[in-house]
Amino acid sequence: MGMYSKVRRLFYRERLSISEIQRRTSLSRNTIKKWLKEAEGTEPKYARPPTVSKIAPFASLIQLALQTDSHRPKKERRTALMLFK
């Protein structure tokens, strides 16, 4: 997580105050304090449940259409609107 390491770098290496880090990163002071209190080398883990996209059932059809169109001249290829229909 890039923001986590950026906050720790700004505080420990560049010696910026928490309020200055807040201004630069637009994070809340409570989040910054919580991240700084954590042990070295640990990053927050956000468990996002796996989801199925709306396009998944049509992925193979779209892939086939794109492969077919790759051999056609550019002006004869299907547009995104045509693929959507």
PDB file of N, CA, C and O in Angstrom, chain B, residues numbered from 101:
ATOM      1  N   MET B 101       0.851  -1.167   0.000  1.00  0.00           N
ATOM      2  CA  MET B 101       0.000   0.000   0.000  1.00  0.00           C
ATOM      3  C   MET B 101       0.898   1.232   0.000  1.00  0.00           C
ATOM      4  O   MET B 101       1.676   1.442   0.931  1.00  0.00           O
ATOM      5  N   GLY B 102       0.790   2.028  -1.030  1.00  0.00           N
ATOM      6  CA  GLY B 102       1.670   3.163  -1.218  1.00  0.00           C
ATOM      7  C   GLY B 102       1.475   4.283  -0.218  1.00  0.00           C
ATOM      8  O   GLY B 102       2.455   4.868   0.243  1.00  0.00           O
ATOM      9  N   MET B 103       0.238   4.599   0.132  1.00  0.00           N
ATOM     10  CA  MET B 103      -0.029   5.712   1.032  1.00  0.00           C
ATOM     11  C   MET B 103       0.497   5.424   2.434  1.00  0.00           C
ATOM     12  O   MET B 103       1.005   6.323   3.105  1.00  0.00           O
ATOM     13  N   TYR B 104       0.379   4.179   2.876  1.00  0.00           N
ATOM     14  CA  TYR B 104       0.866   3.785   4.192  1.00  0.00           C
ATOM     15  C   TYR B 104       2.362   4.049   4.314  1.00  0.00           C
ATOM     16  O   TYR B 104       2.812   4.656   5.285  1.00  0.00           O
ATOM     17  N   SER B 105       3.124   3.597   3.338  1.00  0.00           N
ATOM     18  CA  SER B 105       4.570   3.795   3.390  1.00  0.00           C
ATOM     19  C   SER B 105       4.940   5.263   3.211  1.00  0.00           C
ATOM     20  O   SER B 105       5.936   5.727   3.767  1.00  0.00           O
ATOM     21  N   LYS B 106       4.141   5.996   2.437  1.00  0.00           N
ATOM     22  CA  LYS B 106       4.410   7.424   2.250  1.00  0.00           C
ATOM     23  C   LYS B 106       4.246   8.176   3.564  1.00  0.00           C
ATOM     24  O   LYS B 106       5.062   9.037   3.892  1.00  0.00           O
ATOM     25  N   VAL B 107       3.199   7.857   4.317  1.00  0.00           N
ATOM     26  CA  VAL B 107       2.958   8.519   5.606  1.00  0.00           C
ATOM     27  C   VAL B 107       4.103   8.228   6.560  1.00  0.00           C
ATOM     28  O   VAL B 107       4.606   9.130   7.229  1.00  0.00           O
ATOM     29  N   ARG B 108       4.516   6.969   6.622  1.00  0.00           N
ATOM     30  CA  ARG B 108       5.616   6.617   7.540  1.00  0.00           C
ATOM     31  C   ARG B 108       6.924   7.287   7.123  1.00  0.00           C
ATOM     32  O   ARG B 108       7.707   7.706   7.976  1.00  0.00           O
ATOM     33  N   ARG B 109       7.162   7.387   5.814  1.00  0.00           N
ATOM     34  CA  ARG B 109       8.379   8.042   5.334  1.00  0.00           C
ATOM     35  C   ARG B 109       8.380   9.526   5.664  1.00  0.00           C
ATOM     36  O   ARG B 109       9.395  10.074   6.094  1.00  0.00           O
ATOM     37  N   LEU B 110       7.231  10.178   5.459  1.00  0.00           N
ATOM     38  CA  LEU B 110       7.148  11.611   5.755  1.00  0.00           C
ATOM     39  C   LEU B 110       7.389  11.888   7.233  1.00  0.00           C
ATOM     40  O   LEU B 110       7.995  12.899   7.587  1.00  0.00           O
ATOM     41  N   PHE B 111       6.920  11.005   8.085  1.00  0.00           N
ATOM     42  CA  PHE B 111       7.054  11.239   9.520  1.00  0.00           C
ATOM     43  C   PHE B 111       8.459  10.899  10.019  1.00  0.00           C
ATOM     44  O   PHE B 111       9.075  11.698  10.723  1.00  0.00           O
ATOM     45  N   TYR B 112       8.968   9.724   9.659  1.00  0.00           N
ATOM     46  CA  TYR B 112      10.235   9.259  10.225  1.00  0.00           C
ATOM     47  C   TYR B 112      11.470   9.779   9.491  1.00  0.00           C
ATOM     48  O   TYR B 112      12.472  10.093  10.134  1.00  0.00           O
ATOM     49  N   ARG B 113      11.423   9.877   8.183  1.00  0.00           N
ATOM     50  CA  ARG B 113      12.603  10.332   7.445  1.00  0.00           C
ATOM     51  C   ARG B 113      12.642  11.846   7.282  1.00  0.00           C
ATOM     52  O   ARG B 113      13.665  12.486   7.527  1.00  0.00           O
ATOM     53  N   GLU B 114      11.507  12.409   6.862  1.00  0.00           N
ATOM     54  CA  GLU B 114      11.491  13.843   6.589  1.00  0.00           C
ATOM     55  C   GLU B 114      11.103  14.665   7.810  1.00  0.00           C
ATOM     56  O   GLU B 114      11.110  15.895   7.757  1.00  0.00           O
ATOM     57  N   ARG B 115      10.769  14.004   8.898  1.00  0.00           N
ATOM     58  CA  ARG B 115      10.461  14.657  10.182  1.00  0.00           C
ATOM     59  C   ARG B 115       9.346  15.697  10.083  1.00  0.00           C
ATOM     60  O   ARG B 115       9.434  16.764  10.691  1.00  0.00           O
ATOM     61  N   LEU B 116       8.299  15.386   9.317  1.00  0.00           N
ATOM     62  CA  LEU B 116       7.171  16.301   9.214  1.00  0.00           C
ATOM     63  C   LEU B 116       6.181  16.029  10.338  1.00  0.00           C
ATOM     64  O   LEU B 116       6.087  14.908  10.838  1.00  0.00           O
ATOM     65  N   SER B 117       5.448  17.056  10.726  1.00  0.00           N
ATOM     66  CA  SER B 117       4.446  16.892  11.768  1.00  0.00           C
ATOM     67  C   SER B 117       3.222  16.181  11.201  1.00  0.00           C
ATOM     68  O   SER B 117       3.052  16.081   9.986  1.00  0.00           O
ATOM     69  N   ILE B 118       2.382  15.696  12.091  1.00  0.00           N
ATOM     70  CA  ILE B 118       1.178  14.994  11.672  1.00  0.00           C
ATOM     71  C   ILE B 118       0.251  15.934  10.918  1.00  0.00           C
ATOM     72  O   ILE B 118      -0.379  15.529   9.942  1.00  0.00           O
ATOM     73  N   SER B 119       0.162  17.168  11.353  1.00  0.00           N
ATOM     74  CA  SER B 119      -0.708  18.114  10.652  1.00  0.00           C
ATOM     75  C   SER B 119      -0.195  18.425   9.246  1.00  0.00           C
ATOM     76  O   SER B 119      -0.992  18.627   8.330  1.00  0.00           O
ATOM     77  N   GLU B 120       1.121  18.465   9.067  1.00  0.00           N
ATOM     78  CA  GLU B 120       1.679  18.699   7.730  1.00  0.00           C
ATOM     79  C   GLU B 120       1.434  17.482   6.831  1.00  0.00           C
ATOM     80  O   GLU B 120       1.133  17.635   5.647  1.00  0.00           O
ATOM     81  N   ILE B 121       1.562  16.296   7.385  1.00  0.00           N
ATOM     82  CA  ILE B 121       1.278  15.084   6.620  1.00  0.00           C
ATOM     83  C   ILE B 121      -0.195  15.069   6.225  1.00  0.00           C
ATOM     84  O   ILE B 121      -0.543  14.659   5.117  1.00  0.00           O
ATOM     85  N   GLN B 122      -1.048  15.512   7.126  1.00  0.00           N
ATOM     86  CA  GLN B 122      -2.481  15.584   6.831  1.00  0.00           C
ATOM     87  C   GLN B 122      -2.743  16.510   5.654  1.00  0.00           C
ATOM     88  O   GLN B 122      -3.547  16.186   4.780  1.00  0.00           O
ATOM     89  N   ARG B 123      -2.085  17.644   5.619  1.00  0.00           N
ATOM     90  CA  ARG B 123      -2.259  18.593   4.513  1.00  0.00           C
ATOM     91  C   ARG B 123      -1.782  18.002   3.190  1.00  0.00           C
ATOM     92  O   ARG B 123      -2.422  18.187   2.155  1.00  0.00           O
ATOM     93  N   ARG B 124      -0.671  17.302   3.227  1.00  0.00           N
ATOM     94  CA  ARG B 124      -0.102  16.768   1.988  1.00  0.00           C
ATOM     95  C   ARG B 124      -0.838  15.545   1.455  1.00  0.00           C
ATOM     96  O   ARG B 124      -0.899  15.339   0.243  1.00  0.00           O
ATOM     97  N   THR B 125      -1.395  14.732   2.349  1.00  0.00           N
ATOM     98  CA  THR B 125      -2.001  13.484   1.909  1.00  0.00           C
ATOM     99  C   THR B 125      -3.524  13.494   1.923  1.00  0.00           C
ATOM    100  O   THR B 125      -4.143  12.605   1.339  1.00  0.00           O
ATOM    101  N   SER B 126      -4.142  14.468   2.568  1.00  0.00           N
ATOM    102  CA  SER B 126      -5.602  14.563   2.709  1.00  0.00           C
ATOM    103  C   SER B 126      -6.180  13.398   3.499  1.00  0.00           C
ATOM    104  O   SER B 126      -7.341  13.037   3.308  1.00  0.00           O
ATOM    105  N   LEU B 127      -5.392  12.813   4.375  1.00  0.00           N
ATOM    106  CA  LEU B 127      -5.877  11.774   5.281  1.00  0.00           C
ATOM    107  C   LEU B 127      -6.241  12.415   6.613  1.00  0.00           C
ATOM    108  O   LEU B 127      -5.770  13.505   6.935  1.00  0.00           O
ATOM    109  N   SER B 128      -7.080  11.734   7.382  1.00  0.00           N
ATOM    110  CA  SER B 128      -7.435  12.280   8.688  1.00  0.00           C
ATOM    111  C   SER B 128      -6.282  12.080   9.668  1.00  0.00           C
ATOM    112  O   SER B 128      -5.451  11.187   9.498  1.00  0.00           O
ATOM    113  N   ARG B 129      -6.249  12.918  10.684  1.00  0.00           N
ATOM    114  CA  ARG B 129      -5.186  12.826  11.690  1.00  0.00           C
ATOM    115  C   ARG B 129      -5.256  11.494  12.424  1.00  0.00           C
ATOM    116  O   ARG B 129      -4.227  10.917  12.775  1.00  0.00           O
ATOM    117  N   ASN B 130      -6.483  11.005  12.658  1.00  0.00           N
ATOM    118  CA  ASN B 130      -6.638   9.728  13.369  1.00  0.00           C
ATOM    119  C   ASN B 130      -6.043   8.573  12.570  1.00  0.00           C
ATOM    120  O   ASN B 130      -5.415   7.685  13.146  1.00  0.00           O
ATOM    121  N   THR B 131      -6.231   8.574  11.267  1.00  0.00           N
ATOM    122  CA  THR B 131      -5.665   7.521  10.420  1.00  0.00           C
ATOM    123  C   THR B 131      -4.148   7.586  10.447  1.00  0.00           C
ATOM    124  O   THR B 131      -3.483   6.554  10.544  1.00  0.00           O
ATOM    125  N   ILE B 132      -3.603   8.772  10.364  1.00  0.00           N
ATOM    126  CA  ILE B 132      -2.146   8.944  10.377  1.00  0.00           C
ATOM    127  C   ILE B 132      -1.574   8.462  11.702  1.00  0.00           C
ATOM    128  O   ILE B 132      -0.568   7.753  11.722  1.00  0.00           O
ATOM    129  N   LYS B 133      -2.208   8.842  12.812  1.00  0.00           N
ATOM    130  CA  LYS B 133      -1.733   8.407  14.122  1.00  0.00           C
ATOM    131  C   LYS B 133      -1.790   6.892  14.260  1.00  0.00           C
ATOM    132  O   LYS B 133      -0.866   6.280  14.794  1.00  0.00           O
ATOM    133  N   LYS B 134      -2.878   6.285  13.779  1.00  0.00           N
ATOM    134  CA  LYS B 134      -3.030   4.836  13.871  1.00  0.00           C
ATOM    135  C   LYS B 134      -1.944   4.138  13.071  1.00  0.00           C
ATOM    136  O   LYS B 134      -1.366   3.158  13.540  1.00  0.00           O
ATOM    137  N   TRP B 135      -1.655   4.629  11.864  1.00  0.00           N
ATOM    138  CA  TRP B 135      -0.625   4.014  11.036  1.00  0.00           C
ATOM    139  C   TRP B 135       0.759   4.168  11.652  1.00  0.00           C
ATOM    140  O   TRP B 135       1.595   3.274  11.515  1.00  0.00           O
ATOM    141  N   LEU B 136       1.013   5.275  12.322  1.00  0.00           N
ATOM    142  CA  LEU B 136       2.323   5.487  12.925  1.00  0.00           C
ATOM    143  C   LEU B 136       2.508   4.642  14.188  1.00  0.00           C
ATOM    144  O   LEU B 136       3.641   4.315  14.540  1.00  0.00           O
ATOM    145  N   LYS B 137       1.428   4.284  14.872  1.00  0.00           N
ATOM    146  CA  LYS B 137       1.525   3.473  16.087  1.00  0.00           C
ATOM    147  C   LYS B 137       1.765   2.001  15.783  1.00  0.00           C
ATOM    148  O   LYS B 137       2.246   1.269  16.648  1.00  0.00           O
ATOM    149  N   GLU B 138       1.445   1.557  14.589  1.00  0.00           N
ATOM    150  CA  GLU B 138       1.603   0.152  14.244  1.00  0.00           C
ATOM    151  C   GLU B 138       3.071  -0.239  14.187  1.00  0.00           C
ATOM    152  O   GLU B 138       3.952   0.595  13.981  1.00  0.00           O
ATOM    153  N   ALA B 139       3.307  -1.531  14.375  1.00  0.00           N
ATOM    154  CA  ALA B 139       4.675  -2.043  14.362  1.00  0.00           C
ATOM    155  C   ALA B 139       5.288  -1.901  12.976  1.00  0.00           C
ATOM    156  O   ALA B 139       4.580  -1.834  11.970  1.00  0.00           O
ATOM    157  N   GLU B 140       6.589  -1.856  12.941  1.00  0.00           N
ATOM    158  CA  GLU B 140       7.330  -1.710  11.685  1.00  0.00           C
ATOM    159  C   GLU B 140       7.081  -2.910  10.775  1.00  0.00           C
ATOM    160  O   GLU B 140       7.128  -4.055  11.227  1.00  0.00           O
ATOM    161  N   GLY B 141       6.821  -2.656   9.520  1.00  0.00           N
ATOM    162  CA  GLY B 141       6.670  -3.721   8.544  1.00  0.00           C
ATOM    163  C   GLY B 141       5.256  -4.263   8.407  1.00  0.00           C
ATOM    164  O   GLY B 141       5.016  -5.129   7.566  1.00  0.00           O
ATOM    165  N   THR B 142       4.321  -3.782   9.203  1.00  0.00           N
ATOM    166  CA  THR B 142       2.949  -4.244   9.055  1.00  0.00           C
ATOM    167  C   THR B 142       2.158  -3.218   8.269  1.00  0.00           C
ATOM    168  O   THR B 142       2.272  -2.014   8.495  1.00  0.00           O
ATOM    169  N   GLU B 143       1.368  -3.707   7.355  1.00  0.00           N
ATOM    170  CA  GLU B 143       0.510  -2.822   6.578  1.00  0.00           C
ATOM    171  C   GLU B 143      -0.935  -3.190   6.844  1.00  0.00           C
ATOM    172  O   GLU B 143      -1.235  -4.359   7.087  1.00  0.00           O
ATOM    173  N   PRO B 144      -1.828  -2.230   6.804  1.00  0.00           N
ATOM    174  CA  PRO B 144      -3.236  -2.565   7.024  1.00  0.00           C
ATOM    175  C   PRO B 144      -3.749  -3.477   5.920  1.00  0.00           C
ATOM    176  O   PRO B 144      -3.418  -3.303   4.748  1.00  0.00           O
ATOM    177  N   LYS B 145      -4.547  -4.431   6.305  1.00  0.00           N
ATOM    178  CA  LYS B 145      -5.096  -5.381   5.342  1.00  0.00           C
ATOM    179  C   LYS B 145      -6.585  -5.122   5.213  1.00  0.00           C
ATOM    180  O   LYS B 145      -7.323  -5.186   6.195  1.00  0.00           O
ATOM    181  N   TYR B 146      -7.010  -4.838   4.030  1.00  0.00           N
ATOM    182  CA  TYR B 146      -8.408  -4.604   3.757  1.00  0.00           C
ATOM    183  C   TYR B 146      -8.925  -5.818   2.991  1.00  0.00           C
ATOM    184  O   TYR B 146      -8.527  -6.056   1.851  1.00  0.00           O
ATOM    185  N   ALA B 147      -9.797  -6.570   3.610  1.00  0.00           N
ATOM    186  CA  ALA B 147     -10.333  -7.769   2.973  1.00  0.00           C
ATOM    187  C   ALA B 147     -11.520  -7.383   2.113  1.00  0.00           C
ATOM    188  O   ALA B 147     -12.589  -7.043   2.620  1.00  0.00           O
ATOM    189  N   ARG B 148     -11.324  -7.437   0.841  1.00  0.00           N
ATOM    190  CA  ARG B 148     -12.402  -7.145  -0.096  1.00  0.00           C
ATOM    191  C   ARG B 148     -12.924  -8.472  -0.624  1.00  0.00           C
ATOM    192  O   ARG B 148     -12.159  -9.263  -1.177  1.00  0.00           O
ATOM    193  N   PRO B 149     -14.212  -8.722  -0.460  1.00  0.00           N
ATOM    194  CA  PRO B 149     -14.746 -10.010  -0.922  1.00  0.00           C
ATOM    195  C   PRO B 149     -14.664 -10.122  -2.446  1.00  0.00           C
ATOM    196  O   PRO B 149     -14.863  -9.140  -3.161  1.00  0.00           O
ATOM    197  N   PRO B 150     -14.370 -11.320  -2.929  1.00  0.00           N
ATOM    198  CA  PRO B 150     -14.295 -11.493  -4.388  1.00  0.00           C
ATOM    199  C   PRO B 150     -15.676 -11.309  -5.006  1.00  0.00           C
ATOM    200  O   PRO B 150     -16.673 -11.823  -4.500  1.00  0.00           O
ATOM    201  N   THR B 151     -15.713 -10.578  -6.090  1.00  0.00           N
ATOM    202  CA  THR B 151     -16.980 -10.318  -6.763  1.00  0.00           C
ATOM    203  C   THR B 151     -16.896 -10.771  -8.218  1.00  0.00           C
ATOM    204  O   THR B 151     -15.821 -10.822  -8.816  1.00  0.00           O
ATOM    205  N   VAL B 152     -18.034 -11.089  -8.751  1.00  0.00           N
ATOM    206  CA  VAL B 152     -18.125 -11.469 -10.157  1.00  0.00           C
ATOM    207  C   VAL B 152     -18.562 -10.231 -10.929  1.00  0.00           C
ATOM    208  O   VAL B 152     -19.551  -9.590 -10.575  1.00  0.00           O
ATOM    209  N   SER B 153     -17.842  -9.906 -11.954  1.00  0.00           N
ATOM    210  CA  SER B 153     -18.179  -8.717 -12.724  1.00  0.00           C
ATOM    211  C   SER B 153     -19.397  -8.971 -13.597  1.00  0.00           C
ATOM    212  O   SER B 153     -19.740 -10.118 -13.883  1.00  0.00           O
ATOM    213  N   LYS B 154     -20.036  -7.911 -14.009  1.00  0.00           N
ATOM    214  CA  LYS B 154     -21.222  -8.028 -14.851  1.00  0.00           C
ATOM    215  C   LYS B 154     -20.876  -8.497 -16.259  1.00  0.00           C
ATOM    216  O   LYS B 154     -21.725  -9.034 -16.971  1.00  0.00           O
ATOM    217  N   ILE B 155     -19.634  -8.292 -16.649  1.00  0.00           N
ATOM    218  CA  ILE B 155     -19.232  -8.636 -18.006  1.00  0.00           C
ATOM    219  C   ILE B 155     -18.719 -10.080 -18.104  1.00  0.00           C
ATOM    220  O   ILE B 155     -18.523 -10.590 -19.207  1.00  0.00           O
ATOM    221  N   ALA B 156     -18.503 -10.736 -16.967  1.00  0.00           N
ATOM    222  CA  ALA B 156     -17.924 -12.082 -16.957  1.00  0.00           C
ATOM    223  C   ALA B 156     -18.666 -13.084 -17.840  1.00  0.00           C
ATOM    224  O   ALA B 156     -18.008 -13.840 -18.554  1.00  0.00           O
ATOM    225  N   PRO B 157     -20.010 -13.132 -17.832  1.00  0.00           N
ATOM    226  CA  PRO B 157     -20.681 -14.117 -18.687  1.00  0.00           C
ATOM    227  C   PRO B 157     -20.455 -13.880 -20.186  1.00  0.00           C
ATOM    228  O   PRO B 157     -20.590 -14.803 -20.989  1.00  0.00           O
ATOM    229  N   PHE B 158     -20.113 -12.650 -20.558  1.00  0.00           N
ATOM    230  CA  PHE B 158     -19.965 -12.303 -21.968  1.00  0.00           C
ATOM    231  C   PHE B 158     -18.504 -12.177 -22.395  1.00  0.00           C
ATOM    232  O   PHE B 158     -18.224 -11.834 -23.544  1.00  0.00           O
ATOM    233  N   ALA B 159     -17.583 -12.447 -21.492  1.00  0.00           N
ATOM    234  CA  ALA B 159     -16.160 -12.232 -21.768  1.00  0.00           C
ATOM    235  C   ALA B 159     -15.673 -13.052 -22.954  1.00  0.00           C
ATOM    236  O   ALA B 159     -14.924 -12.543 -23.787  1.00  0.00           O
ATOM    237  N   SER B 160     -16.077 -14.292 -23.042  1.00  0.00           N
ATOM    238  CA  SER B 160     -15.601 -15.136 -24.148  1.00  0.00           C
ATOM    239  C   SER B 160     -16.142 -14.641 -25.490  1.00  0.00           C
ATOM    240  O   SER B 160     -15.431 -14.675 -26.494  1.00  0.00           O
ATOM    241  N   LEU B 161     -17.394 -14.183 -25.513  1.00  0.00           N
ATOM    242  CA  LEU B 161     -17.965 -13.649 -26.757  1.00  0.00           C
ATOM    243  C   LEU B 161     -17.261 -12.368 -27.196  1.00  0.00           C
ATOM    244  O   LEU B 161     -16.986 -12.171 -28.379  1.00  0.00           O
ATOM    245  N   ILE B 162     -16.977 -11.508 -26.234  1.00  0.00           N
ATOM    246  CA  ILE B 162     -16.291 -10.250 -26.553  1.00  0.00           C
ATOM    247  C   ILE B 162     -14.876 -10.534 -27.041  1.00  0.00           C
ATOM    248  O   ILE B 162     -14.408  -9.923 -28.002  1.00  0.00           O
ATOM    249  N   GLN B 163     -14.201 -11.463 -26.375  1.00  0.00           N
ATOM    250  CA  GLN B 163     -12.839 -11.828 -26.773  1.00  0.00           C
ATOM    251  C   GLN B 163     -12.815 -12.379 -28.198  1.00  0.00           C
ATOM    252  O   GLN B 163     -11.921 -12.052 -28.978  1.00  0.00           O
ATOM    253  N   LEU B 164     -13.786 -13.205 -28.532  1.00  0.00           N
ATOM    254  CA  LEU B 164     -13.881 -13.769 -29.874  1.00  0.00           C
ATOM    255  C   LEU B 164     -14.141 -12.673 -30.906  1.00  0.00           C
ATOM    256  O   LEU B 164     -13.537 -12.676 -31.978  1.00  0.00           O
ATOM    257  N   ALA B 165     -15.034 -11.740 -30.589  1.00  0.00           N
ATOM    258  CA  ALA B 165     -15.325 -10.635 -31.500  1.00  0.00           C
ATOM    259  C   ALA B 165     -14.096  -9.756 -31.723  1.00  0.00           C
ATOM    260  O   ALA B 165     -13.844  -9.315 -32.844  1.00  0.00           O
ATOM    261  N   LEU B 166     -13.341  -9.506 -30.673  1.00  0.00           N
ATOM    262  CA  LEU B 166     -12.136  -8.678 -30.808  1.00  0.00           C
ATOM    263  C   LEU B 166     -11.061  -9.375 -31.635  1.00  0.00           C
ATOM    264  O   LEU B 166     -10.362  -8.734 -32.419  1.00  0.00           O
ATOM    265  N   GLN B 167     -10.932 -10.686 -31.457  1.00  0.00           N
ATOM    266  CA  GLN B 167      -9.964 -11.428 -32.258  1.00  0.00           C
ATOM    267  C   GLN B 167     -10.370 -11.437 -33.729  1.00  0.00           C
ATOM    268  O   GLN B 167      -9.520 -11.327 -34.613  1.00  0.00           O
ATOM    269  N   THR B 168     -11.657 -11.568 -33.986  1.00  0.00           N
ATOM    270  CA  THR B 168     -12.151 -11.550 -35.365  1.00  0.00           C
ATOM    271  C   THR B 168     -11.907 -10.184 -35.995  1.00  0.00           C
ATOM    272  O   THR B 168     -11.480 -10.089 -37.145  1.00  0.00           O
ATOM    273  N   ASP B 169     -12.181  -9.137 -35.239  1.00  0.00           N
ATOM    274  CA  ASP B 169     -12.017  -7.781 -35.761  1.00  0.00           C
ATOM    275  C   ASP B 169     -10.553  -7.383 -35.939  1.00  0.00           C
ATOM    276  O   ASP B 169     -10.256  -6.455 -36.691  1.00  0.00           O
ATOM    277  N   SER B 170      -9.647  -8.061 -35.269  1.00  0.00           N
ATOM    278  CA  SER B 170      -8.236  -7.675 -35.389  1.00  0.00           C
ATOM    279  C   SER B 170      -7.704  -7.913 -36.796  1.00  0.00           C
ATOM    280  O   SER B 170      -6.699  -7.314 -37.179  1.00  0.00           O
ATOM    281  N   HIS B 171      -8.359  -8.778 -37.577  1.00  0.00           N
ATOM    282  CA  HIS B 171      -7.927  -9.063 -38.943  1.00  0.00           C
ATOM    283  C   HIS B 171      -8.599  -8.149 -39.959  1.00  0.00           C
ATOM    284  O   HIS B 171      -8.219  -8.143 -41.130  1.00  0.00           O
ATOM    285  N   ARG B 172      -9.578  -7.388 -39.532  1.00  0.00           N
ATOM    286  CA  ARG B 172     -10.290  -6.485 -40.435  1.00  0.00           C
ATOM    287  C   ARG B 172      -9.595  -5.128 -40.499  1.00  0.00           C
ATOM    288  O   ARG B 172      -8.836  -4.774 -39.597  1.00  0.00           O
ATOM    289  N   PRO B 173      -9.851  -4.371 -41.558  1.00  0.00           N
ATOM    290  CA  PRO B 173      -9.334  -2.998 -41.595  1.00  0.00           C
ATOM    291  C   PRO B 173      -9.945  -2.179 -40.458  1.00  0.00           C
ATOM    292  O   PRO B 173     -11.032  -2.494 -39.973  1.00  0.00           O
ATOM    293  N   LYS B 174      -9.256  -1.153 -40.048  1.00  0.00           N
ATOM    294  CA  LYS B 174      -9.671  -0.386 -38.874  1.00  0.00           C
ATOM    295  C   LYS B 174     -11.075   0.206 -39.013  1.00  0.00           C
ATOM    296  O   LYS B 174     -11.821   0.236 -38.034  1.00  0.00           O
ATOM    297  N   LYS B 175     -11.441   0.665 -40.174  1.00  0.00           N
ATOM    298  CA  LYS B 175     -12.756   1.287 -40.362  1.00  0.00           C
ATOM    299  C   LYS B 175     -13.896   0.290 -40.357  1.00  0.00           C
ATOM    300  O   LYS B 175     -15.051   0.679 -40.186  1.00  0.00           O
ATOM    301  N   GLU B 176     -13.600  -0.990 -40.541  1.00  0.00           N
ATOM    302  CA  GLU B 176     -14.641  -2.013 -40.578  1.00  0.00           C
ATOM    303  C   GLU B 176     -14.817  -2.731 -39.244  1.00  0.00           C
ATOM    304  O   GLU B 176     -15.677  -3.604 -39.122  1.00  0.00           O
ATOM    305  N   ARG B 177     -14.020  -2.379 -38.251  1.00  0.00           N
ATOM    306  CA  ARG B 177     -14.121  -3.048 -36.950  1.00  0.00           C
ATOM    307  C   ARG B 177     -15.351  -2.593 -36.185  1.00  0.00           C
ATOM    308  O   ARG B 177     -15.885  -1.511 -36.427  1.00  0.00           O
ATOM    309  N   ARG B 178     -15.792  -3.436 -35.258  1.00  0.00           N
ATOM    310  CA  ARG B 178     -16.944  -3.097 -34.431  1.00  0.00           C
ATOM    311  C   ARG B 178     -16.557  -2.056 -33.381  1.00  0.00           C
ATOM    312  O   ARG B 178     -15.458  -2.081 -32.828  1.00  0.00           O
ATOM    313  N   THR B 179     -17.478  -1.155 -33.128  1.00  0.00           N
ATOM    314  CA  THR B 179     -17.259  -0.149 -32.093  1.00  0.00           C
ATOM    315  C   THR B 179     -17.686  -0.722 -30.741  1.00  0.00           C
ATOM    316  O   THR B 179     -18.292  -1.792 -30.682  1.00  0.00           O
ATOM    317  N   ALA B 180     -17.377  -0.029 -29.684  1.00  0.00           N
ATOM    318  CA  ALA B 180     -17.792  -0.464 -28.355  1.00  0.00           C
ATOM    319  C   ALA B 180     -19.311  -0.508 -28.231  1.00  0.00           C
ATOM    320  O   ALA B 180     -19.858  -1.373 -27.548  1.00  0.00           O
ATOM    321  N   LEU B 181     -19.981   0.417 -28.887  1.00  0.00           N
ATOM    322  CA  LEU B 181     -21.445   0.437 -28.858  1.00  0.00           C
ATOM    323  C   LEU B 181     -22.019  -0.797 -29.554  1.00  0.00           C
ATOM    324  O   LEU B 181     -22.999  -1.377 -29.087  1.00  0.00           O
ATOM    325  N   MET B 182     -21.418  -1.189 -30.653  1.00  0.00           N
ATOM    326  CA  MET B 182     -21.875  -2.389 -31.360  1.00  0.00           C
ATOM    327  C   MET B 182     -21.633  -3.644 -30.521  1.00  0.00           C
ATOM    328  O   MET B 182     -22.464  -4.552 -30.505  1.00  0.00           O
ATOM    329  N   LEU B 183     -20.498  -3.693 -29.826  1.00  0.00           N
ATOM    330  CA  LEU B 183     -20.216  -4.825 -28.960  1.00  0.00           C
ATOM    331  C   LEU B 183     -21.185  -4.868 -27.783  1.00  0.00           C
ATOM    332  O   LEU B 183     -21.579  -5.945 -27.334  1.00  0.00           O
ATOM    333  N   PHE B 184     -21.565  -3.702 -27.290  1.00  0.00           N
ATOM    334  CA  PHE B 184     -22.502  -3.624 -26.179  1.00  0.00           C
ATOM    335  C   PHE B 184     -23.863  -4.178 -26.560  1.00  0.00           C
ATOM    336  O   PHE B 184     -24.496  -4.882 -25.773  1.00  0.00           O
ATOM    337  N   LYS B 185     -24.315  -3.860 -27.767  1.00  0.00           N
ATOM    338  CA  LYS B 185     -25.630  -4.338 -28.231  1.00  0.00           C
ATOM    339  C   LYS B 185     -25.584  -5.832 -28.420  1.00  0.00           C
ATOM    340  O   LYS B 185     -26.585  -6.436 -28.806  1.00  0.00           O
TER     341      LYS B 185
END
